[in-house]
Amino acid sequence: MTTRPVDPVLCMALFVSDTPCFSDPGTDTVRATVHSTLDRLGPDECYARAAEVFGDRPEVALNRIRWARSLCSRAFAIAAAR
């Protein structure tokens, strides 16, 4: 069994959310946070805010995007048959 990559917009939505990156929210919380952030901001604004953080604070952004990708992979990964 393999997994497909998670849609980057989901990771960006978690990245720009108010969830602290030292937290380890459960799958349901991650999904709810991502969906509410996308509903509130939309994909373009999520990307714009993430780009701003990468420009202003790259040392913070790198750790946060790793955290967001990890949690989104766990929450949204779709198992695919080999």
N, C-alpha and C positions, 0 to 999 in steps of 0.2 A: 504494500500500500504506500502510495506517495501522496504528497499534499501539493496543491496548487498555490502559487504565490497569492498573497492577500492584496486586494485592490489598494494601491497607494493612498487614495483619497480617504479610506477608512483610517489609515495610520495618521494622516495629517489631521483628521478630525480629533482623534485622541490626543495628538501632539498639542493642539491649540486649546484643548479643554482645560478646565480648572483643576483637573485631577492631579494631585501631587505625584511626581514621578518616583518617589520612594515608596509609594503604596503598591499593593498587589491586589487590585480588585478582582472579583470573580468574573467569570465569563459573561453572566447576565448583566452585570454592572458595566463592563466594557462595552457590550453591544448597546445598552441603553444610552450610555454616554456618547458614543459615536453617533448614533442616530439622532439624539437630541441636538448635538452640536451641528450636524449637517442640516437638520431642519432649521435651526436658528441662523446659521451663517451661510450655508451653501458651500459647495466645493471650491469655488473660486476664492471666496474669502478665507477659507481654511488654508489654502495654498499661499495666499498673500500674507496672512499672519505668520505662517511658518517661515516664509522667506524673510520676513522682517526679523524674526528671532535669529535665523541663521546669519543674517547680515550684522546684527547688533551684538549677539552673544554666541558665537559659534561653539565655544567650549561647553556651554550649557545645552545648546541645540543638539549636539552630537549624542550626548548621553540620553537626552529626552527622546530623540527619534529612535534610538535603539530600544529603549523601554517601550515606546508605543508600538513599534513593529513586533516586538516579542509578544506583547499582550494581544495585539490584533491577530497575530498568527495563531495563537492559542484559541481565541474567541471566534474567528471567522474562517479558519482554514477548512477547506472542503476536501475530504478524503477522495482520492481518485483511484480507481482500480488500475493496476499495472497493465 
